[in-house]
Amino acid sequence: MRTAGFVAPVREAWGRLSDGCLARFPCLSDAAWRSSMCLKVVVVLLHVGIVGVLFLLDTDLIRRTREDPWYTVIYLLLFLVTLVQYFFTSNSSPGYVVDAKKAWDETHATFINRRQSAPRHGSFVSSTDLNQLGKIDSRMNWLKLVTELYPPGSSTRNWTCTYCHIIQPPRTKHCHDCEKCVLRFDHHCAWLGTCIGKGNHCRFWWYIFEETILCIWTGIFYISFLRSSAVKEWWKEFIMIILFAVLTFCFIFLFLLLLFHSYLALTNQTTFELTRRRRIPYFRGIPRGVRPFSKGICRNLYMFCCSCDSMYSLEAVPPREELEARTRPYTCLDIISCRCC
């Protein structure tokens, strides 16, 4: 009885507190937003923990920093830039088909409203009819645009998303976590809490590159501490060994991920296209060694890093004749003319 009498006021106070927080911060009621924020807090704590313990326990590092601070200042700048790049990438848009369609509708808008005041056979066209006509015209324009991107004879049933019922351009896939179709879909990154697609693939590459460099530099600090001849307490050495093992695992994962996405950038491919090639209709019949969207190493890198094209620009599937020409083996003339580039 005493326990029940004690628990009831606590529950009531907790209920009032949670209701007050939700009233002041409505975003807390969104489960997806809460999980995303918790993930970001964990990432920041992991970074601060691994680096902070190093500066707390390694007295030799503190002494070297006082003598020559520039080395440590550059390291801390890299640490800060990496965290900023993490938030910048996680909050960036991968390029959703819905937004691309809106951009297309705004650019190629029909001027139906201009005819609203013009009489047709002695009568006026209502605004409701004009809005319906505009929606039909917009959908037909988008369908016509997407149709021109696919090989002739392709079925529109293969392009329509069964979840959001939108017509998908090539290289698009529906993400079940974001509940949207993503242009040039690569994968959904649980670490960042967002999809990786056309709009943020380059930013994602730079993020894992910075994380890899940060892991290497931090590992050098840990190794110098463990190899130091100075007398250390056993618990300090134990903590540093555990954190160094975690750091080593992170480095191996990040380095392999960096190599993999560098290969994807050089060949203009995505993770989804590489791993699910047989499930993509327009890839059927294309030899395994042929990369349909590759335009040579140099142009692929330029498109990946420096292209000024809009995030919502669409790519067409190359014609069959061009794909068949790519299957022929390289000759000396092809090497001299840099066919691969």
Backbone hydrogen bonds in HBPLUS format (Angstrom, degrees):
<---DONOR---> <-ACCEPTOR-->    atom                        ^
c    i                          cat <-CA-CA->   ^        H-A-AA   ^      H-
h    n   atom  resd res      DA  || num        DHA   H-A  angle D-A-AA Bond
n    s   type  num  typ     dist DA aas  dist angle  dist       angle   num
A0005-GLY N   A0001-MET O   2.92 MM   4  6.15 153.9  1.99 146.3 153.8     1
A0006-PHE N   A0002-ARG O   2.97 MM   4  6.19 133.8  2.19 138.6 150.8     2
A0006-PHE N   A0003-THR O   3.13 MM   3  5.08 128.4  2.41  92.7 106.5     3
A0007-VAL N   A0003-THR O   2.89 MM   4  6.11 155.1  1.95 152.5 159.2     4
A0008-ALA N   A0004-ALA O   3.20 MM   4  6.23 162.7  2.23 148.6 151.4     5
A0011-ARG N   A0007-VAL O   2.91 MM   4  6.16 161.1  1.94 160.0 165.2     6
A0012-GLU N   A0008-ALA O   2.98 MM   4  6.20 156.8  2.04 148.9 155.7     7
A0013-ALA N   A0009-PRO O   2.86 MM   4  6.05 158.6  1.90 147.0 152.6     8
A0014-TRP N   A0010-VAL O   2.85 MM   4  6.05 158.4  1.90 148.9 155.5     9
A0015-GLY N   A0011-ARG O   2.85 MM   4  6.03 152.3  1.93 145.0 152.7    10
A0016-ARG N   A0012-GLU O   3.00 MM   4  6.30 156.5  2.06 147.2 152.8    11
A0017-LEU N   A0013-ALA O   2.94 MM   4  6.16 157.7  1.99 147.2 153.7    12
A0018-SER N   A0014-TRP O   2.89 MM   4  6.09 163.8  1.91 151.7 155.6    13
A0019-ASP N   A0015-GLY O   2.93 MM   4  6.06 157.5  1.98 145.8 152.3    14
A0020-GLY N   A0016-ARG O   2.94 MM   4  6.09 152.5  2.01 143.3 150.9    15
A0021-CYS N   A0017-LEU O   2.97 MM   4  6.25 153.4  2.04 146.5 153.7    16
A0022-LEU N   A0018-SER O   2.93 MM   4  6.14 159.3  1.98 147.8 153.4    17
A0023-ALA N   A0019-ASP O   2.93 MM   4  6.08 144.9  2.05 140.4 150.1    18
A0024-ARG N   A0020-GLY O   3.04 MM   4  6.27 151.3  2.13 143.6 150.5    19
A0025-PHE N   A0021-CYS O   2.73 MM   4  5.77 157.3  1.78 150.3 157.9    20
A0028-LEU N   A0025-PHE O   3.12 MM   3  5.92 164.2  2.15 123.1 127.3    21
A0029-SER N   A0026-PRO O   3.14 MM   3  5.84 162.7  2.17 118.6 123.3    22
A0030-ASP N   A0027-CYS O   3.13 MM   3  5.56 161.0  2.17 111.5 117.4    23
A0034-ARG N   A0030-ASP O   3.06 MM   4  6.35 157.8  2.11 150.1 156.3    24
A0035-SER N   A0031-ALA O   3.00 MM   4  6.22 162.7  2.03 150.6 154.5    25
A0036-SER N   A0032-ALA O   2.99 MM   4  6.14 154.2  2.06 144.0 151.4    26
A0037-MET N   A0033-TRP O   2.95 MM   4  6.17 159.3  1.99 150.7 155.8    27
A0038-CYS N   A0034-ARG O   2.92 MM   4  6.12 157.5  1.97 148.8 155.3    28
A0039-LEU N   A0035-SER O   3.00 MM   4  6.16 153.0  2.07 142.7 149.7    29
A0040-LYS N   A0036-SER O   3.08 MM   4  6.37 155.7  2.14 145.6 151.7    30
A0041-VAL N   A0037-MET O   2.95 MM   4  6.21 154.7  2.02 148.5 155.4    31
A0042-VAL N   A0038-CYS O   2.99 MM   4  6.23 156.3  2.04 147.2 153.4    32
A0043-VAL N   A0039-LEU O   3.01 MM   4  6.28 157.9  2.06 149.7 155.4    33
A0044-VAL N   A0040-LYS O   3.01 MM   4  6.25 164.0  2.04 150.2 154.0    34
A0045-LEU N   A0041-VAL O   2.93 MM   4  6.10 164.4  1.95 151.5 156.1    35
A0046-LEU N   A0042-VAL O   2.90 MM   4  6.03 152.6  1.97 147.5 154.9    36
A0047-HIS N   A0043-VAL O   3.07 MM   4  6.32 162.2  2.10 150.2 154.2    37
A0048-VAL N   A0044-VAL O   2.88 MM   4  6.06 173.1  1.88 157.2 159.5    38
A0049-GLY N   A0045-LEU O   2.76 MM   4  5.69 151.7  1.84 140.8 149.4    39
A0050-ILE N   A0046-LEU O   3.11 MM   4  6.22 170.6  2.12 148.0 149.9    40
A0051-VAL N   A0047-HIS O   3.11 MM   4  6.24 168.3  2.13 153.2 156.8    41
A0052-GLY N   A0048-VAL O   2.64 MM   4  5.39 149.2  1.73 138.7 149.8    42
A0053-VAL N   A0049-GLY O   3.03 MM   4  5.90 166.0  2.05 144.3 147.6    43
A0055-PHE N   A0051-VAL O   3.28 MM   4  6.68 154.4  2.35 149.7 154.9    44
A0056-LEU N   A0052-GLY O   2.97 MM   4  6.18 138.7  2.14 144.8 157.3    45
A0057-LEU N   A0053-VAL O   2.97 MM   4  6.00 158.3  2.01 152.7 155.8    46
A0058-ASP N   A0054-LEU O   3.05 MM   4  5.69 153.0  2.12 141.0 148.3    47
A0062-ILE N   A0058-ASP O   3.34 MM   4  6.73 151.4  2.43 141.3 148.5    48
A0063-ARG N   A0059-THR O   3.00 MM   4  6.28 153.3  2.07 145.3 152.4    49
A0064-ARG N   A0060-ASP O   2.96 MM   4  6.25 158.7  2.01 147.5 152.9    50
A0065-THR N   A0061-LEU O   2.90 MM   4  6.07 145.7  2.02 141.6 151.5    51
A0066-ARG N   A0062-ILE O   3.08 MM   4  6.36 150.3  2.17 144.5 151.1    52
A0067-GLU N   A0063-ARG O   3.12 MM   4  6.43 150.1  2.22 144.5 152.7    53
A0068-ASP N   A0064-ARG O   2.80 MM   4  5.90 166.2  1.82 152.1 156.1    54
A0073-VAL N   A0069-PRO O   2.87 MM   4  6.03 154.1  1.93 155.7 164.5    55
A0074-ILE N   A0070-TRP O   2.98 MM   4  6.13 161.6  2.02 151.2 153.8    56
A0075-TYR N   A0071-TYR O   3.24 MM   4  6.46 153.6  2.31 137.7 145.0    57
A0076-LEU N   A0072-THR O   2.89 MM   4  6.15 159.5  1.93 151.0 155.9    58
A0077-LEU N   A0073-VAL O   2.92 MM   4  6.15 145.9  2.03 143.7 153.5    59
A0078-LEU N   A0074-ILE O   2.99 MM   4  6.28 153.3  2.06 146.1 152.6    60
A0079-PHE N   A0075-TYR O   2.96 MM   4  6.28 152.1  2.04 145.6 153.9    61
A0080-LEU N   A0076-LEU O   2.92 MM   4  6.18 155.0  1.98 144.3 150.2    62
A0081-VAL N   A0077-LEU O   2.85 MM   4  6.06 163.1  1.88 151.9 156.7    63
A0082-THR N   A0078-LEU O   2.94 MM   4  6.04 155.4  2.01 146.5 152.7    64
A0083-LEU N   A0079-PHE O   3.24 MM   4  6.51 157.0  2.29 143.7 148.8    65
A0084-VAL N   A0080-LEU O   2.99 MM   4  6.25 159.2  2.03 151.0 157.2    66
A0085-GLN N   A0081-VAL O   2.83 MM   4  6.01 155.7  1.88 148.0 155.0    67
A0086-TYR N   A0082-THR O   2.94 MM   4  6.17 143.1  2.08 140.7 150.9    68
A0087-PHE N   A0083-LEU O   3.14 MM   4  6.50 162.6  2.18 152.0 153.8    69
A0088-PHE N   A0084-VAL O   2.87 MM   4  6.04 156.3  1.92 148.4 156.2    70
A0089-THR N   A0085-GLN O   2.91 MM   4  5.96 155.5  1.97 143.4 148.9    71
A0090-SER N   A0086-TYR O   2.91 MM   4  6.06 163.9  1.94 150.7 155.8    72
A0091-ASN N   A0087-PHE O   3.08 MM   4  6.05 143.3  2.22 141.2 148.6    73
A0092-SER N   A0089-THR O   3.20 MM   3  5.15 162.9  2.23 103.7 108.8    74
A0199-GLY N   A0094-PRO O   2.72 MM 105  4.25 171.1  1.73 120.7 117.5    75
A0183-LEU N   A0095-GLY O   2.78 MM  88  5.50 175.6  1.78 173.7 175.2    76
A0100-ALA N   A0096-TYR O   3.02 MM   4  6.36 152.3  2.10 145.7 154.3    77
A0097-VAL N   A0181-CYS O   2.95 MM  84  5.59 163.5  1.98 142.9 146.3    78
A0101-LYS N   A0097-VAL O   2.82 MM   4  6.05 154.6  1.89 152.4 158.6    79
A0102-LYS N   A0098-VAL O   3.03 MM   4  6.29 152.6  2.11 142.3 149.8    80
A0103-ALA N   A0099-ASP O   2.91 MM   4  6.13 158.7  1.95 147.6 153.4    81
A0104-TRP N   A0100-ALA O   2.89 MM   4  6.11 151.6  1.97 142.6 150.8    82
A0105-ASP N   A0101-LYS O   2.84 MM   4  6.08 156.6  1.89 147.1 153.7    83
A0106-GLU N   A0102-LYS O   2.91 MM   4  6.15 153.3  1.99 148.8 155.7    84
A0107-THR N   A0103-ALA O   2.98 MM   4  6.16 154.0  2.05 144.1 151.1    85
A0108-HIS N   A0104-TRP O   2.86 MM   4  5.94 164.5  1.88 153.5 157.9    86
A0114-ARG N   A0111-PHE O   3.37 MM   3  5.71 147.9  2.48 100.3 108.6    87
A0115-ARG N   A0112-ILE O   2.90 MM   3  5.54 148.1  2.00 115.6 124.5    88
A0116-GLN N   A0113-ASN O   3.05 MM   3  5.11 161.6  2.09 104.8 109.6    89
A0118-ALA N   A0115-ARG O   3.17 MM   3  5.01 144.5  2.31  93.8 104.3    90
A0120-ARG N   A0123-SER O   2.67 MM   3  5.29 165.3  1.69 160.7 162.5    91
A0123-SER N   A0120-ARG O   3.20 MM   3  5.29 152.6  2.28 101.8 109.9    92
A0130-LEU N   A0126-SER O   3.09 MM   4  6.40 152.5  2.17 143.8 152.0    93
A0131-ASN N   A0127-SER O   2.91 MM   4  6.13 154.3  1.98 146.7 152.6    94
A0132-GLN N   A0128-THR O   3.06 MM   4  6.31 162.5  2.09 150.9 155.1    95
A0133-LEU N   A0129-ASP O   2.88 MM   4  6.03 155.4  1.94 145.1 152.6    96
A0134-GLY N   A0130-LEU O   2.80 MM   4  6.00 147.2  1.91 143.3 152.8    97
A0135-LYS N   A0131-ASN O   2.99 MM   4  6.26 153.2  2.06 146.7 153.1    98
A0136-ILE N   A0132-GLN O   3.05 MM   4  6.30 161.3  2.08 148.8 153.5    99
A0137-ASP N   A0133-LEU O   2.88 MM   4  6.04 159.0  1.93 145.3 151.8   100
A0138-SER N   A0134-GLY O   2.84 MM   4  5.98 153.5  1.91 144.6 152.0   101
A0139-ARG N   A0135-LYS O   2.97 MM   4  6.17 160.9  2.01 148.4 153.0   102
A0140-MET N   A0136-ILE O   2.94 MM   4  6.16 157.0  1.99 148.7 155.1   103
A0141-ASN N   A0137-ASP O   2.94 MM   4  6.13 153.1  2.02 145.2 152.5   104
A0142-TRP N   A0138-SER O   3.02 MM   4  6.25 160.5  2.05 149.4 154.3   105
A0143-LEU N   A0139-ARG O   2.90 MM   4  6.08 157.9  1.95 146.2 152.7   106
A0144-LYS N   A0140-MET O   2.90 MM   4  6.04 156.6  1.95 144.4 150.8   107
A0145-LEU N   A0141-ASN O   2.96 MM   4  6.18 155.1  2.02 145.3 152.1   108
A0146-VAL N   A0142-TRP O   2.96 MM   4  6.19 166.1  1.97 153.6 156.6   109
A0147-THR N   A0143-LEU O   2.88 MM   4  5.98 156.0  1.94 147.5 154.8   110
A0148-GLU N   A0144-LYS O   3.26 MM   4  6.43 149.4  2.36 142.9 148.8   111
A0149-LEU N   A0146-VAL O   2.98 MM   3  5.21 147.9  2.08 105.0 115.1   112
A0150-TYR N   A0147-THR O   3.33 MM   3  5.59 154.1  2.40 106.1 112.8   113
A0317-VAL N   A0149-LEU O   2.83 MM 168  5.97 168.0  1.84 167.4 163.9   114
A0154-SER N   A0151-PRO O   3.33 MM   3  6.02 146.7  2.45 143.1 141.8   115
A0158-ASN N   A0155-SER O   3.20 MM   3  5.83 150.7  2.29 113.3 119.5   116
A0159-TRP N   A0156-THR O   3.09 MM   3  5.16 149.7  2.19 101.2 110.4   117
A0168-GLN N   A0159-TRP O   2.77 MM   9  5.10 167.2  1.78 138.1 141.9   118
A0161-CYS N   A0166-ILE O   2.95 MM   5  5.44 171.4  1.96 149.1 150.5   119
A0165-HIS N   A0161-CYS O   2.99 MM   4  4.81 124.9  2.30 121.2 130.9   120
A0184-ARG N   A0171-ARG O   2.82 MM  13  4.64 108.4  2.34 116.3 136.0   121
A0185-PHE N   A0171-ARG O   3.14 MM  14  6.58 134.0  2.36 153.0 164.3   122
A0173-LYS N   A0182-VAL O   3.27 MM   9  5.63 153.1  2.35 144.0 150.2   123
A0182-VAL N   A0173-LYS O   2.88 MM   9  5.63 168.3  1.89 151.4 149.6   124
A0175-CYS N   A0180-LYS O   2.84 MM   5  5.62 178.9  1.84 152.4 152.1   125
A0179-GLU N   A0175-CYS O   2.76 MM   4  5.48 128.5  2.02 133.3 148.4   126
A0198-LYS N   A0183-LEU O   3.10 MM  15  5.83 160.8  2.14 145.6 145.8   127
A0186-ASP N   A0196-ILE O   2.86 MM  10  5.48 153.6  1.93 164.4 161.4   128
A0196-ILE N   A0187-HIS O   2.78 MM   9  5.49 159.2  1.82 170.0 175.6   129
A0189-CYS N   A0194-THR O   2.96 MM   5  5.70 145.1  2.08 155.0 154.4   130
A0193-GLY N   A0189-CYS O   2.81 MM   4  5.82 135.6  2.00 140.0 154.1   131
A0201-HIS N   A0197-GLY O   2.99 MM   4  5.47 122.0  2.34 159.4 163.6   132
A0204-PHE N   A0200-ASN O   2.90 MM   4  6.10 152.3  1.98 146.0 154.0   133
A0205-TRP N   A0201-HIS O   2.99 MM   4  6.33 151.8  2.08 146.4 153.3   134
A0206-TRP N   A0202-CYS O   3.07 MM   4  6.40 162.0  2.10 152.0 155.9   135
A0207-TYR N   A0203-ARG O   2.94 MM   4  6.18 147.2  2.05 144.5 154.0   136
A0208-ILE N   A0204-PHE O   3.08 MM   4  6.40 165.0  2.10 157.4 158.7   137
A0209-PHE N   A0205-TRP O   2.95 MM   4  6.10 147.0  2.06 145.8 156.0   138
A0210-GLU N   A0206-TRP O   2.98 MM   4  6.14 160.6  2.01 146.4 150.4   139
A0211-GLU N   A0207-TYR O   2.91 MM   4  6.17 157.3  1.97 150.1 157.2   140
A0212-THR N   A0208-ILE O   2.95 MM   4  6.02 151.3  2.04 137.7 144.9   141
A0213-ILE N   A0209-PHE O   3.08 MM   4  6.38 163.2  2.11 151.5 154.9   142
A0214-LEU N   A0210-GLU O   2.92 MM   4  6.08 157.2  1.97 146.6 153.5   143
A0215-CYS N   A0211-GLU O   2.88 MM   4  6.09 151.5  1.97 145.4 152.9   144
A0216-ILE N   A0212-THR O   3.03 MM   4  6.31 158.4  2.07 150.6 155.8   145
A0217-TRP N   A0213-ILE O   3.00 MM   4  6.20 168.1  2.02 152.8 155.6   146
A0218-THR N   A0214-LEU O   2.90 MM   4  6.01 164.0  1.93 149.1 154.0   147
A0219-GLY N   A0215-CYS O   2.85 MM   4  5.92 154.4  1.91 145.0 152.7   148
A0220-ILE N   A0216-ILE O   3.02 MM   4  6.32 144.9  2.15 144.8 153.8   149
A0221-PHE N   A0217-TRP O   3.27 MM   4  6.66 151.9  2.35 143.9 150.4   150
A0222-TYR N   A0218-THR O   3.02 MM   4  6.39 155.9  2.08 149.3 156.1   151
A0223-ILE N   A0219-GLY O   2.87 MM   4  6.07 162.0  1.90 151.8 156.5   152
A0224-SER N   A0220-ILE O   3.00 MM   4  6.15 161.6  2.03 147.7 152.6   153
A0225-PHE N   A0221-PHE O   3.07 MM   4  6.32 146.4  2.19 142.1 151.0   154
A0226-LEU N   A0222-TYR O   2.96 MM   4  6.26 162.9  1.99 153.7 157.8   155
A0227-ARG N   A0223-ILE O   2.90 MM   4  6.00 148.7  1.99 151.0 159.4   156
A0228-SER N   A0225-PHE O   3.26 MM   3  5.19 153.2  2.34  97.8 105.7   157
A0237-GLU N   A0233-GLU O   3.22 MM   4  6.58 163.0  2.25 152.3 156.5   158
A0238-PHE N   A0234-TRP O   2.90 MM   4  6.11 151.3  1.98 146.3 154.9   159
A0239-ILE N   A0235-TRP O   3.02 MM   4  6.17 163.4  2.05 144.9 148.3   160
A0240-MET N   A0236-LYS O   2.98 MM   4  6.21 162.5  2.01 150.6 155.7   161
A0241-ILE N   A0237-GLU O   2.97 MM   4  6.12 149.0  2.06 143.5 151.5   162
A0242-ILE N   A0238-PHE O   3.09 MM   4  6.36 162.1  2.12 151.7 155.7   163
A0243-LEU N   A0239-ILE O   3.01 MM   4  6.24 169.2  2.02 154.4 157.2   164
A0244-PHE N   A0240-MET O   2.85 MM   4  5.90 145.7  1.96 138.2 148.4   165
A0245-ALA N   A0241-ILE O   2.96 MM   4  6.19 147.6  2.07 144.4 152.4   166
A0246-VAL N   A0242-ILE O   3.10 MM   4  6.46 155.8  2.16 148.0 154.2   167
A0247-LEU N   A0243-LEU O   2.86 MM   4  6.06 154.3  1.92 143.6 151.4   168
A0248-THR N   A0244-PHE O   2.85 MM   4  6.04 149.6  1.95 143.4 151.3   169
A0249-PHE N   A0245-ALA O   3.08 MM   4  6.33 160.4  2.12 147.9 152.2   170
A0250-CYS N   A0246-VAL O   3.01 MM   4  6.27 160.1  2.05 148.5 154.0   171
A0251-PHE N   A0247-LEU O   2.90 MM   4  6.11 152.3  1.98 145.2 153.1   172
A0252-ILE N   A0248-THR O   3.01 MM   4  6.27 163.4  2.04 153.6 156.8   173
A0253-PHE N   A0249-PHE O   3.09 MM   4  6.29 167.4  2.11 151.5 154.9   174
A0254-LEU N   A0250-CYS O   2.89 MM   4  6.01 166.1  1.91 150.5 154.9   175
A0255-PHE N   A0251-PHE O   2.81 MM   4  5.86 161.1  1.85 152.2 157.6   176
A0256-LEU N   A0252-ILE O   3.09 MM   4  6.20 166.2  2.11 148.2 151.7   177
A0257-LEU N   A0253-PHE O   2.97 MM   4  6.11 155.1  2.03 145.0 152.9   178
A0258-LEU N   A0254-LEU O   2.80 MM   4  5.96 150.1  1.88 145.2 153.5   179
A0259-LEU N   A0255-PHE O   3.00 MM   4  6.26 159.5  2.05 148.1 152.9   180
A0260-PHE N   A0256-LEU O   2.96 MM   4  6.15 159.9  2.00 147.1 152.9   181
A0261-HIS N   A0257-LEU O   3.00 MM   4  6.20 166.4  2.02 150.6 153.5   182
A0262-SER N   A0258-LEU O   2.93 MM   4  6.01 139.6  2.10 141.9 153.2   183
A0263-TYR N   A0259-LEU O   3.03 MM   4  6.28 151.8  2.11 145.5 152.2   184
A0264-LEU N   A0260-PHE O   3.04 MM   4  6.41 151.0  2.12 142.7 151.1   185
A0265-ALA N   A0261-HIS O   2.98 MM   4  6.11 152.4  2.06 137.2 144.1   186
A0266-LEU N   A0262-SER O   2.98 MM   4  6.21 154.4  2.05 146.2 152.9   187
A0267-THR N   A0263-TYR O   3.11 MM   4  6.25 141.0  2.27 143.6 153.1   188
A0268-ASN N   A0264-LEU O   2.86 MM   4  5.65 109.1  2.37 139.5 154.4   189
A0269-GLN N   A0264-LEU O   3.03 MM   5  4.89 162.1  2.06 135.9 141.6   190
A0274-LEU N   A0270-THR O   2.98 MM   4  6.18 151.4  2.06 148.9 157.0   191
A0275-THR N   A0271-THR O   2.98 MM   4  6.09 157.4  2.03 150.7 156.0   192
A0276-ARG N   A0272-PHE O   2.83 MM   4  5.53 148.2  1.93 146.3 154.1   193
A0279-ARG N   A0276-ARG O   3.12 MM   3  5.50 142.9  2.26 108.5 118.8   194
A0280-ILE N   A0277-ARG O   3.32 MM   3  5.60 156.5  2.38 106.6 113.1   195
A0283-PHE N   A0280-ILE O   3.11 MM   3  5.53 158.9  2.16 115.8 122.4   196
A0284-ARG N   A0281-PRO O   3.15 MM   3  5.59 159.0  2.20 112.6 118.9   197
A0286-ILE N   A0283-PHE O   3.17 MM   3  5.60 160.9  2.20 128.2 130.8   198
A0290-VAL N   A0287-PRO O   3.14 MM   3  5.56 159.4  2.18 113.6 120.0   199
A0294-SER N   A0291-ARG O   3.21 MM   3  5.57 162.1  2.24 115.3 120.8   200
A0300-ASN N   A0296-GLY O   2.83 MM   4  5.89 154.4  1.90 155.4 164.0   201
A0297-ILE N   A0340-CYS O   2.99 MM  43  6.47 156.0  2.05 139.9 141.8   202
A0301-LEU N   A0297-ILE O   2.97 MM   4  6.16 160.7  2.01 151.4 155.7   203
A0302-TYR N   A0298-CYS O   2.97 MM   4  6.22 156.4  2.03 146.0 153.2   204
A0303-MET N   A0299-ARG O   2.87 MM   4  6.02 162.9  1.90 148.4 152.7   205
A0304-PHE N   A0300-ASN O   2.92 MM   4  6.07 145.2  2.04 141.9 152.0   206
A0305-CYS N   A0301-LEU O   2.89 MM   4  5.98 158.4  1.94 151.4 155.9   207
A0306-CYS N   A0302-TYR O   2.77 MM   4  5.02 139.4  1.93 131.1 144.7   208
A0307-SER N   A0302-TYR O   2.90 MM   5  5.88 109.9  2.40 157.3 157.2   209
A0313-SER N   A0310-SER O   3.13 MM   3  5.29 168.0  2.15 112.3 112.3   210
A0323-LEU N   A0319-PRO O   3.22 MM   4  6.60 156.9  2.28 151.1 157.7   211
A0324-GLU N   A0320-ARG O   2.93 MM   4  6.15 155.1  1.99 152.6 159.3   212
A0325-ALA N   A0321-GLU O   3.05 MM   4  6.26 144.7  2.18 140.5 149.8   213
A0326-ARG N   A0322-GLU O   3.26 MM   4  6.54 135.9  2.47 137.4 147.8   214
A0326-ARG N   A0323-LEU O   3.22 MM   3  5.21 131.2  2.47  93.3 105.9   215
A0327-THR N   A0324-GLU O   3.22 MM   3  5.36 146.8  2.33  99.6 109.0   216
A0334-ASP N   A0331-THR O   3.09 MM   3  5.12 119.4  2.47  94.6 109.4   217
A0335-ILE N   A0331-THR O   3.08 MM   4  6.45 151.5  2.16 149.3 156.9   218
A0336-ILE N   A0332-CYS O   2.97 MM   4  6.25 158.4  2.02 148.5 154.2   219
A0337-SER N   A0333-LEU O   2.92 MM   4  6.06 156.7  1.98 145.2 151.8   220
A0339-ARG N   A0334-ASP O   2.83 MM   5  5.10 165.5  1.85 152.5 155.2   221
A0338-CYS N   A0335-ILE O   3.16 MM   3  4.96 157.0  2.21  98.2 104.0   222
A0341-CYS N   A0338-CYS O   3.04 MM   3  5.29 147.2  2.15 104.4 114.4   223
